[in-house]
Amino acid sequence: MIEWHDNLTKLCHELEEFAKKASVPIPDCSSSPAATLADSLCLAHSRSGRSFAQICLSGSLSQERLAANGTRSISPSCVESELGTTNSVFFYVAPFRYPNTACGFLFQPRLELDHRAGASATPFDSGGLVRTFGRLDAGESPRQFLARHELPVPEHRRYLCLSMHTLFENLADYIDGIEPQRNSPIGLSSGDQRRWTHEVRIPDTVELRGGHLQAVFAPKSRVKSDRRIRDFFEWCLTRNVDRIEFETAGGDEFETLRTECVRYMRQKLG
């Protein structure tokens, strides 16, 4: 959409002006280390164990299917309804960051190229606008704020390049989930890492067997006990999709999932 490209131009200009005032050199977002990292980051989607198993069986990520089988509820009062994003499949351009999840899928960056029609991105988690983040203009509705910051894919990675270089002490801090050294001129406050993590929303459905899947993550206990997950992991082996099984030892499944994903992404990025 034209509006999304206009938003990208405006937000990049604002961030470049911010960088000048902070005496931070503006990176070349076609060849700099920040550009290389921004263009290389995978898209992450995580779920509870139950939902993950159902997705493995169905072979796709679909909001309608998740709602139909009871693993994803979409009601008129939910965050997605308020924002107008109920038909979207959500991804973070970062390691897994959605809490209370145990398993996840990582997709290659080119997923954005093959789904660019109708897909959009924001330099923050959209759901946080409703219940979590503070905004400078409390009178502006979350949906209006979202519309002003929607960006095209994959072009949004230009803004990601600028923000990683300008706001963070080290580029790797974005991957590790370390708070930026400088607050973004977007003006959000409160919340956690999702306040500055890029989110991509792809409409309708994303197929697991569409050639974009990079890696799958799940606790060893779930792979062993659930035939749906085990069968899908066996399929991944035949397609050179990386399978990361990990021990949780009764601890926090999400924290272990997040840690394993950070380790994996760091290894792949070198």
C-alpha positions in Angstrom: 0.0 0.0 0.0 1.2 3.5 -0.8 0.5 4.6 2.8 2.9 2.0 4.1 5.8 3.3 1.9 5.0 6.8 2.9 5.2 5.8 6.5 8.6 4.1 5.9 10.0 7.3 4.3 8.7 9.4 7.2 9.9 7.1 10.0 13.3 6.7 8.4 13.7 10.4 8.1 12.7 11.0 11.7 15.2 8.3 12.9 18.0 9.8 10.7 17.3 13.3 12.2 17.4 11.7 15.7 20.7 10.1 14.9 22.2 13.4 13.7 21.2 15.1 17.0 22.7 12.2 19.0 25.9 12.4 16.9 25.5 8.9 15.6 26.7 8.2 12.0 23.9 7.2 9.7 24.6 3.7 8.3 24.5 2.6 4.7 21.5 0.3 4.8 22.6 -1.5 1.7 26.0 -2.7 2.8 26.7 -1.9 6.4 27.0 -4.6 9.2 23.6 -3.3 10.5 22.1 -3.9 7.0 23.5 -7.4 6.8 22.1 -8.3 10.1 18.7 -6.7 9.5 18.4 -8.6 6.2 19.4 -11.9 7.7 17.1 -12.2 10.6 14.6 -15.0 10.6 10.9 -14.6 11.4 9.8 -16.3 14.6 6.4 -17.7 15.6 5.9 -19.5 18.9 3.0 -21.4 20.5 2.0 -23.4 23.5 2.7 -27.1 23.3 -0.9 -28.0 22.5 -1.3 -25.4 19.7 2.1 -26.3 18.3 1.2 -30.0 18.0 -2.1 -29.1 16.1 -0.2 -26.8 13.7 2.3 -29.6 13.0 -0.6 -31.9 12.2 -2.4 -29.3 10.0 0.7 -28.2 8.2 0.0 -24.5 8.3 -0.3 -21.4 10.4 -3.8 -20.0 10.0 -5.8 -17.8 12.3 -9.1 -19.3 11.1 -7.9 -22.8 11.6 -6.5 -22.1 15.1 -9.8 -20.5 16.1 -11.8 -23.4 14.6 -9.9 -26.1 16.6 -10.1 -24.2 19.8 -6.3 -23.4 20.1 -6.8 -19.7 19.3 -9.7 -17.6 20.3 -10.8 -14.6 18.3 -13.6 -12.7 19.9 -15.0 -9.2 19.2 -13.3 -7.8 22.3 -9.8 -9.3 21.7 -6.8 -7.1 20.9 -6.7 -8.2 17.2 -10.3 -7.2 16.7 -9.6 -3.7 18.2 -6.7 -3.3 15.8 -8.2 -4.9 12.8 -5.6 -7.6 12.5 -7.7 -10.7 13.1 -6.8 -12.3 9.8 -3.1 -12.1 10.3 -0.4 -14.6 11.2 2.1 -12.8 13.5 5.9 -13.1 13.4 8.8 -11.4 15.3 11.9 -10.5 13.2 13.9 -11.7 16.2 14.2 -14.7 18.5 11.0 -15.9 20.1 9.6 -13.2 22.4 6.0 -14.1 23.1 5.8 -15.4 26.7 3.9 -18.5 27.9 4.9 -20.4 24.8 6.9 -23.6 24.7 7.6 -24.4 21.0 8.3 -22.5 17.8 8.9 -22.1 14.1 11.7 -20.1 12.5 11.1 -19.0 8.9 13.7 -17.7 6.4 13.6 -14.0 5.6 12.5 -14.6 2.0 9.1 -15.6 3.5 8.4 -11.9 3.3 9.2 -11.6 -0.4 6.8 -14.4 -1.3 4.0 -13.0 0.9 4.5 -9.3 0.4 1.1 -8.8 -1.1 -1.0 -7.6 1.9 1.7 -8.3 4.5 2.9 -5.4 6.7 5.3 -4.8 9.5 5.6 -2.4 12.5 8.7 -1.6 14.6 6.9 -2.9 17.7 4.5 -5.5 18.8 1.1 -4.4 17.7 -0.9 -6.0 20.5 1.2 -4.0 23.1 -0.5 -0.8 21.9 -3.8 -1.9 23.5 -2.8 -3.1 26.9 0.9 -2.6 27.6 2.8 0.3 26.0 2.5 4.0 27.0 2.1 6.5 24.1 2.7 10.2 24.0 -0.8 11.0 22.7 -3.2 9.0 24.8 -6.1 10.5 22.8 -5.0 8.7 19.7 -6.6 5.3 19.4 -4.3 2.2 19.1 -5.6 1.5 15.6 -4.8 5.0 14.5 -1.3 4.8 15.9 -0.8 1.4 14.3 -1.9 2.8 10.9 0.7 5.6 11.1 3.5 3.0 11.7 2.6 0.2 9.3 5.5 -0.5 7.0 5.8 -2.6 3.8 7.6 -5.9 3.7 10.4 -6.6 3.2 11.3 -2.9 3.0 10.7 -2.4 6.7 14.1 -4.0 7.2 15.7 -0.6 6.2 14.1 0.9 9.3 15.3 -2.1 11.3 18.8 -1.5 10.1 18.6 2.2 11.1 17.2 1.5 14.5 19.7 -1.3 15.4 22.6 1.0 14.5 21.2 4.2 16.1 19.5 3.0 19.2 21.5 0.0 20.4 25.0 0.0 22.0 25.8 -3.2 20.0 24.0 -4.7 17.1 23.8 -8.1 18.9 21.8 -6.4 21.7 18.7 -6.5 19.5 19.0 -10.3 19.2 19.8 -10.8 22.9 16.9 -8.7 24.0 19.0 -6.1 25.7 17.3 -2.7 26.1 18.5 -0.1 23.6 20.9 2.6 24.8 18.6 5.3 23.3 14.8 5.5 23.3 13.2 5.4 19.9 11.7 8.6 18.6 8.5 6.6 18.0 7.7 7.5 21.7 6.5 4.2 23.2 7.2 3.4 26.9 6.7 0.6 29.4 6.5 -3.0 28.4 9.4 -5.3 27.5 11.5 -6.2 24.5 8.4 -6.3 22.3 8.3 -2.5 22.5 11.1 -2.3 20.0 11.0 -5.7 18.2 9.8 -5.7 14.6 6.6 -7.5 14.0 5.5 -8.9 10.6 1.8 -9.7 9.9 1.0 -12.0 6.9 -2.6 -12.4 6.0 -4.6 -15.6 6.1 -2.2 -18.6 6.0 1.5 -19.6 6.0 2.3 -23.1 4.9 4.9 -25.0 6.9 5.9 -27.0 3.8 6.1 -24.0 1.5 9.9 -24.0 1.4 10.6 -21.2 3.9 10.9 -23.1 7.1 14.4 -22.8 8.7 14.1 -24.5 12.0 11.6 -25.9 14.6 12.0 -25.9 18.4 10.4 -28.0 21.0 11.1 -29.6 24.4 12.4 -33.2 24.1 9.6 -34.4 26.3 6.9 -33.0 24.0 8.6 -34.5 20.9 8.7 -37.9 22.6 5.2 -37.9 23.9 3.2 -36.3 21.0 3.1 -38.2 17.8 2.0 -35.1 15.8 5.2 -33.3 16.7 7.4 -36.3 16.3 6.1 -37.0 12.8 6.6 -33.4 11.7 10.1 -33.4 13.1 10.8 -36.5 11.1 9.6 -34.7 8.0 11.9 -31.8 8.8 14.8 -34.2 8.8 14.1 -35.2 5.2 13.9 -31.5 4.1 17.1 -30.2 5.9 15.0 -28.1 8.3 16.9 -27.8 11.5 15.3 -29.5 14.6 16.2 -28.1 18.0 15.0 -30.3 20.9 15.9 -29.1 24.4 15.6 -30.1 28.0 13.5 -28.0 30.4 14.0 -30.1 33.6 10.7 -28.8 34.9 11.8 -25.2 34.5 10.4 -22.3 32.5 9.7 -23.7 29.0 9.6 -20.2 27.4 12.9 -19.0 28.8 14.6 -22.2 27.6 12.9 -21.8 24.2 14.1 -18.2 24.0 17.6 -19.0 25.0 17.9 -21.9 22.5 16.7 -19.6 19.8 19.1 -16.8 20.6 22.0 -19.4 20.6 20.8 -20.8 17.3 20.5 -17.5 15.6 23.8 -16.3 16.8 25.5 -19.4 15.4 23.8 -19.0 12.0 24.7 -15.4 11.8 28.3 -16.0 12.8 
